[in-house]
Amino acid sequence: MNCPTGIPRPLRGVAVLLAIVAFSAGSLCAQHAPPAGVFQAGEELVYNVTYAGFNLGQIRMRLADSALPGSGPSYAARAHIDSYRSVPFVSLHTTYETIFTPAGYSVWFRSRTEHDTAWSVCTYTFAYDRKCVMIARYLTAGPVVGAADTIALDTLYQDGLSLLYAVRKFLAPGARLRFPGIVSEKKGDALVEVDAAQDHESIDAIPYPVRLLHCTGNAAFVGVYGLSGEFEGWFTDDAARIPVIAKLKVLIGSVRIELMKWKRDGWMPPEYRKEK
């Protein structure tokens, strides 16, 4: 393949994780017009992760404007995933970064995971003009031992974090979506089906029931914590499409991810009002 090597290994689904976790635009099997104003530079979202009622950790996400040579205006997102210090026998510290286009597909990705005194790093550079993604892996401490690889591309793809933003962009009542992605250096699709009817839920961070869109899906890949298979997500039923709740299946069982803090200019969660 006429595609240079030299770059590292991605995300593991977290974002995926995030519930949603979920999931290219490019060959989206949907014809729903995305709401205006989904992405806002400066947006910050914080989530609590629980298992069987116990707090496991926190996910912090931030979105900013970006630009890559030859790619034009784009967005840069970062997610920090950290276990709480109070959780015994568990210490997880991972950062995911992505750059994606306004059209909703990934052009660059990097993951960093702490391992004792070093961090393992993986990067993806999507070279769509050469129909490949360049992958590189290395450690930040000790002898520089790295690896490089390429994967052929046949359409526009998501990484594990950009997936979440693609779902937000194309989410619509009654939509059935397919997102090609590359997670843990393997190709796989995430399928998402959105209920046609409006939904609502109550969470600790918001003093009223929130108007939501509910979706279910299936991820054909294995991500962080062994995330795979079926998932559920609840997004605000407004232009922002903020992820509020996610339920995911991982190695230890089912985890819940719930919005606990946010920062977005001019935004408040839409209140659900029962029709009379």
N, C-alpha and C positions, 0 to 999 in steps of 0.2 A: 504494500500500500504506500502511495506517495504522501506519507504524512510523518513529520518528524516526531521523535519521542522526546521525553524529558519533562515530566511534570507529575504529581501524586494521588491518593485514595479517598473516597468521599464519605460522605455522610452516611450515616447509617439510618436513616430513616427518621429521625427525629422529628423532624418537622413533620415529616411524616408524622412524625411524632407528634408533634404538636397537635397533633391530632388532626387531626385531620388528617392531618396528618397526612395528609394526604396528598397531593398529587397533581406536558407539553402542549403546549399550545400549538401551534403549528399544525398538527393533524388532529385537532380536537373534533370529536364527533358531536358537535353541538352547534346550534344555530341561534342561540339566544344572545341578544345584544347585552354586553356587560353594563352595569350601572356606571354612571359617571362619578368620578371622584373616589374610586376604590382606594387608590394608593395616595398617601400623603407623606411627603418627606418630613422627618421629625417624629413620626408616629412611634410610640413606645408601648409595648404590651407585656404584662407580667402575669405568669400563670403558676398556680400551685398544682403539684402532681401528688395524687394520693393512691394508695392501694389498701383496700379493705378498711377504709376510714383512717389510715395512718398517713401522715405527711411524709413523703419521700424526698421531694426536692422542688426546685423552682426553675422555670424557663423564662428568660428575659429576651425580648426581641426588639430590634430597632430598625427602622427603615430610613434611608437617606437617598438623595439624588446622587447620580454617578454618571460617568462617561468613560467609554473605552475607545481607543483609537480605531476608527473604522466601523464602530458599532453605533455611534451617535448617542443621544440621551438615553439613560438607563437608570435603574434603581439598584441600590446596594442594600442588602439586608444582612443582619447579624443576629444569631441566636446563641445565648449562653445557657448551658444546661448544667446545673449544679445540684448535687445531693445536699441535704441539710446535715450539718455537723452532728446533730443529735441522732441520726440514723446509724445504728451499730453495724459494723462490718461492711459498710458501703461508703465508697468515696469516688464519686463520679464528677469529673469536671471536663466539659467538652464545649468547644465553640465551633459553630458553623457559620460560614459566610458565603453569600451568593451575589452575583451580579446578573440581573435579568432585564430583558427589554420591555418596553411598554406593551408589546404584543403578547408578552407572557411566557417567553422561553428563556432558558439559561444560556449564558455565554461564558461563565466562569464560576468555580466553586472551590472552597477550601474548608477542610475540617482539621481541628486540632484537639487531641485528647491527651490528658495528663496520665503518665505512667511513672509513678515514683518520682525520680529526679529529671525525667525527660518528657517531652511531648512528641507524640507521633503526629505527623502532618501528612495530609493528602490533598492534592489539588487536581481539579479538572479544568482543562482549557478546551472549549468547544470550537473546533475549526470547521464550521459548516461548509465553507468554500472547498475544503478538501475532504469533506464527508467523514470526519473522524473526530474523536475526543482524545486529547492527550492527557495521560494520567501519570502522576508522579507521587512517590511516597518516600519519606525519610524521617529520621529522628533528630531532634534539636540538640541533643547532648551526646557525648561519647563519640566513637568513630562515626564518620559520615558514611552510613550505609543506606543507599537509596535504591529505588527500583522505578522503572518507567515502563509504560505500556500504552497501547492505543486500542480503541474500540471503534469499529466502523459505525457510521451514522447513516440512517436512511430517511430521517425526518428531523423535525425540531424536537428537542428533548428538555426534560426537567432534571434537576438534581434534587436531592431530598428536601432542601429548604425552599427552593423556588417553587416547588410543587404546591406548597401551601398558598402562595400568592396567586398561582394560576387558578387554584380552586376558587379563591375569593373573586378573581376577575370574572370567571365564567359562571359562577353560581347563579341559578335562576329557578323559580318554582317549576317543577316538572321536568327539569333538565336531566339528561342522561349523558355523562361525559366520560371520555377516555383520555388519559394523560400518559403518553410514553415517557419513561424515566430511566435514569441510570442511578442506581443506589447500591452501595457496597460493590461497585465495579461490575455490576450485572444489569442487563436490560430487563425491564418488566413494566407492565401497564398497571395503572391504578384506575379502577372503574368507580364512578361516583353516580349515584342516583339521588335526586333531590325530590322531596315530597312536594306535591302540588299545593297542599293546604298549609296555611300559616300555623306555626307552633309557638309555644311559650314555655319558659322555665324561670325558676327563681334561684339566685345564687347569693352567697353571703355578701359579695361586694356591692350589690345593687339593691336598693330598698324597695323595689317594685318588680313585678314579673316582666320579663323582657320579651319583646316580639322577635321571633326567630324563624329561620328556615332550617329544617332538619334534613340531613342527608345520611345515607348509608353507603358503604363502599367495600371494595376488596382490593388489597394490595398484593400483587404477584411478585413480591420480593421480601427479603428479610432485612429488617433495619435494626436500630438500636434496641437493646434489651430483648432481641428476638422478635421485635414487632413484625407481624405478618398477618395475612388473612383479613378478616372482616373488621370494620371500624365504624364508628358513628361520630357525627359532628353536628354542632348547632352553631349557626352564624346569625348575626343580627340581620333582621329583615329591613335593611336600609341601604343607602349607597355605599357605606363603608364596609359592609360584609365582614365585620369583626368576628373572629372565632371566639365563642364564649365557653363552650363545653366540648370535650372530646372524650370518647371512650375507646380504648385500644386494647388489643390482646397482645401480651408479651409473654416472655418465658415464665414469669412468676404468676401469671394470671391476667386479670383485667385491671387496667389502671384508668383513673379519671383525671382529666386535665381541665382546670377551671380558671377563668379569668379572675384576677384579684386586684390588678391595678392597670391604669391606662393613661396615656397622654396623647391627645390628638386634638388639634385646634378646632374649636367650635363643635365638638362631638359629645353627645351623651347617648347612652344606650336607649333605643326606642322602647317606649313603654307599651306593654300589651294591654289593650282594653277590650273586654268582652263585648261583643255586639249585642245590642238589646233587641 
